Amino acid sequence: MLFSDQVLLQTHFPGLGAPMRGKVRDLYDLGEALLFVATDRISTFDVVLPTGIPGKGEVLTQLSVFWFEWLNKLKTVLPHHLITQDVECYPKSCRPYHGFLKGRSMIVRKARPLPIECIVRGYLVGSGLLEYQQTGSVSGEKLPPGLTEAAKLPEAIFTPSTKAAVGSHDVSISMAQVKAMIGDDLAHQVKVASLTLYREASAWAAHRGILIADTKFEFGLDTDGHLMLIDEVLTPDSSRFWPADAYLPGKKQASFDKQYVRDYLLSVGWRNTDPPPYLPKEVVNQTRMKYIEAFQRLTASVASVDASEPVNLMGTGRPSV
């Protein structure tokens, strides 16, 4: 698949009203549904950088669509919010903007987002490593002593955080805090769903030479109060993807995600203070190549999905918020 070599930092579609802008996506209210448009903006350390990555929004959209359709093949009992990415099926009001929307947009069901980030870690890295070094735990999960950077955990752990606004920082929280925020039953459901999604996706990725070190899921409630998977899923923006053939614990890993950008910013002495610097052309090009390679590897059909049995991502119980 070919991705654009041009950068789209913002969208302006007068016929669709004013968008709600996140770190990467512009959202348009279509009445009964939402139009998600992934721009080429990139954020690191919760700050949106002034330099975009060409084609990044298309990679994020197409990879999310791939995973949503993969979930359908697994016959999962967990619904998701994707309705369509086919611009020919969009409302007439979107027709003048098809050239911008094709490949980088989705129409999705409306949901009430849960106020937490559902993070799953299979390896010790990033903020999880820092917390472990200080406390021996991550989000209240006690881990074995002596683990090194990038060590594979005995089993994947659920490490939720708050959901911060643009420019603010997410804060790790315990399972007890999650229960206090959204109720015991719903907290159990999102934990079970997150861990099961991670395990299933990790197995798929491993066959394609990628280790999913960690990833972030987001969930919401539909109009009937039922849980569903929303936002993007298992992309280089929401995950750490490592090449399996280069994995060696105890050091920083090569990656197919925005860690390359984080490392560059740290190397030039930027410490999360405004204004963030512009990225040089080499960093932009390398980041683009990493995102595209992640897409190509993960979507390669080197093994079939066993869809004979449904995968229960919901656990038991009903939402109680």
Buried (B, 14 or more C-beta within 10 A) or exposed (E): EEBBEEBBEEBEBEEBEEBEBBBBBBBBBBEEBBBBBBBBBBBBBBBBBEBBBBBBBBBBBBBBBBBBEBBBEBEBEBBBBBBBBEBEEBEEBBEEBEEBBBBBBBBBBBBEEBEBBBBBBBBBBBBBBEBBEEEBBBBBBEBEEEBEBBBBBEEBBBBBBBBEEEEEEBEBBBBEBBBEBBBEBBBBBBBBBBBBBBBBBBEBBEEBBBBBBBBBBBBBBBEEEBBBBBBBBBBBBBBBBBBBEEBEBEEEBBBBBBBBBBEBBEEEEBEEEEEBEEBEEEBBBBBBEBBBBBBEBBBEEEEEBEEEEEBEBBBEBEBEE
